[in-house]
Amino acid sequence: MAISPRKLRSDLYSYSYQSDANTPLVISVVASLIERTMARNERIANNCGGALSRTKVFDCHEAPDMTIQSYLERIFRYTKAGPSVYVVAYVYIDRFRQANPGFRISPWNVHRLLITTMMVASKYVEDMNYRNSYFARVGGLRTKELNKMEVELLFMMGFKLHVNVSVFESYCSHLEREVSIGGGYHIERTIRCAEKFNSTQNQAQRLYNHIARIML
């Protein structure tokens, strides 16, 4: 689906909170940004000849078999969080990364980071909210786990939760640039498709070489 900056801006500022409202466009943009960050981290790790550094914060033993897009859509389906909540959650993720330079978003921590920041952002933005236990069920976690991650997030961010109008506007503009013509949103998707194609081609070539050696 093509998303224009104007369409995204309209969705951010005139979103309908009705029960049958469409999925906010910002979900696709935020998902793409986070996927790009993860892909960049993986490329850096591969170039350095090692795996991604594992951190204890938000880390799980096995990466969930769910895309970021699907996970954010699940959060929306059960919480109906408006577009502004996703923007504020992205602000929190950015602040958390800046306050903790050693932290790297990876498949092992991204889902837990998302549900935690979304819950905290919802508490900041929305007038009425679900309990932590409900967010935990939505995120596929135990309440005790989510409570602990919320406390860790707040302390590691230095409790810097306030997002003023100018900061919110700047992040909205950043998201708009991601969906502008020729912007990174489209480029990154093209890169990922090319990487998957090259990976498939390399696997096929290795299989062909293996068969050829056997026949010889």
Disulfide bonds with the S-S distance in Angstrom:
none
